[in-house]
Amino acid sequence: MAESHDLSAAQRAAVLLRLGRIIVFFENHEQGVAYLESASRIFEQIGDYQRAGEVHALLGCLFSELASYLNIDLALIHLQKAEILLERSNESSALGMLYWGLALAYREAMRTDESLTASQRGMNIFARLKDHESWAKLAGYRAGLLMSKGRLVQAVDLYNEVARVGARFDDPDAFSYVAWWCGFFRFSMRDPIGAIRWYQIGLNKPGHDLKLRGHLLVFLNQSEIFAGNLAKAKQQAGEIVNPTFRMLTAYFQGDWKAAREGPPNRPRLGAAGRYKVSRA
């Protein structure tokens, strides 16, 4: 379609990018990917390495986070290509997000050391850009990696720093995200009382991200169960949207019928949507 009109290469790439971003999620994944790949090639041909890299980062996100099309090897190819292209430009938030994506993909590939390296690079960029919210979110993820490697002292120190930085956030969603990570650490360390405190802190400062609020509710509910507070867990269960966790709550409460029936369909995972490509 773009070729049928008298458009410049940059305009064709922009049209393909817009089409790809729309249909890759809602209509035709394969065609959407093809449009995005074409856009990245054109951007690279005309020397717009910033946007070419951003499109490759978006493709890497799609293949590492869309459950129906999960392909970590292909995701890493796109993300590593994006790294080469974005490093040609001035240091930007897009490069920090790219390293965040690499950290996620390396973790999926069970390459934790490389995930740690990528997450540290992303944090360094966000720190230099004074993007404290992105720094805290990625730092929370990195602390989880440190915990999985048994580096608990470093993990605790980083979680404490995340909590300190997050306390200054005006954005309630950014603050709640930090609270979720701090609660998740306590939850993973089998400290349900500490986890409950953090999840309640996050819920007491409500924002606009309903999905994040749902995550906080789910883990608060599970923490209440593990702390033995079944009455509270039962009260909270009605607010939980995810049927899988409602089933788990019913199981621990001894409601065998509800637990046995379970959810009719498993929820599908969606892309985080972190990668944004600059407008033409």
Rosetta blueprint (number, residue, H / E / L):
1 M L
2 A H
3 E H
4 S H
5 H L
6 D L
7 L L
8 S L
9 A H
10 A H
11 Q H
12 R H
13 A H
14 A H
15 V H
16 L H
17 L H
18 R H
19 L H
20 G H
21 R H
22 I H
23 I H
24 V H
25 F H
26 F H
27 E L
28 N L
29 H H
30 E H
31 Q H
32 G H
33 V H
34 A H
35 Y H
36 L H
37 E H
38 S H
39 A H
40 S H
41 R H
42 I H
43 F H
44 E H
45 Q H
46 I L
47 G L
48 D L
49 Y H
50 Q H
51 R H
52 A H
53 G H
54 E H
55 V H
56 H H
57 A H
58 L H
59 L H
60 G H
61 C H
62 L H
63 F H
64 S H
65 E H
66 L L
67 A H
68 S H
69 Y H
70 L L
71 N L
72 I H
73 D H
74 L H
75 A H
76 L H
77 I H
78 H H
79 L H
80 Q H
81 K H
82 A H
83 E H
84 I H
85 L H
86 L H
87 E L
88 R L
89 S L
90 N L
91 E L
92 S L
93 S H
94 A H
95 L H
96 G H
97 M H
98 L H
99 Y H
100 W H
101 G H
102 L H
103 A H
104 L H
105 A H
106 Y H
107 R H
108 E H
109 A L
110 M L
111 R L
112 T H
113 D H
114 E H
115 S H
116 L H
117 T H
118 A H
119 S H
120 Q H
121 R H
122 G H
123 M H
124 N H
125 I H
126 F H
127 A H
128 R H
129 L L
130 K L
131 D L
132 H H
133 E H
134 S H
135 W H
136 A H
137 K H
138 L H
139 A H
140 G H
141 Y H
142 R H
143 A H
144 G H
145 L H
146 L H
147 M H
148 S H
149 K L
150 G L
151 R L
152 L H
153 V H
154 Q H
155 A H
156 V H
157 D H
158 L H
159 Y H
160 N H
161 E H
162 V H
163 A H
164 R H
165 V H
166 G H
167 A L
168 R L
169 F L
170 D L
171 D L
172 P H
173 D H
174 A H
175 F H
176 S H
177 Y H
178 V H
179 A H
180 W H
181 W H
182 C H
183 G H
184 F H
185 F H
186 R H
187 F H
188 S H
189 M L
190 R L
191 D L
192 P H
193 I H
194 G H
195 A H
196 I H
197 R H
198 W H
199 Y H
200 Q H
201 I H
202 G H
203 L H
204 N L
205 K L
206 P L
207 G L
208 H L
209 D L
210 L H
211 K H
212 L H
213 R H
214 G H
215 H H
216 L H
217 L H
218 V H
219 F H
220 L H
221 N H
222 Q H
223 S H
224 E H
225 I H
226 F H
227 A L
228 G L
229 N L
230 L H
231 A H
232 K H
233 A H
234 K H
235 Q H
236 Q H
237 A H
238 G L
239 E L
240 I L
241 V L
242 N L
243 P H
244 T H
245 F H
246 R H
247 M H
248 L H
249 T H
250 A H
251 Y H
252 F H
253 Q H
254 G L
255 D L
256 W H
257 K H
258 A H
259 A H
260 R H
261 E H
262 G L
263 P L
264 P L
265 N L
266 R L
267 P L
268 R L
269 L L
270 G L
271 A L
272 A L
273 G L
274 R L
275 Y L
276 K L
277 V L
278 S L
279 R L
280 A L
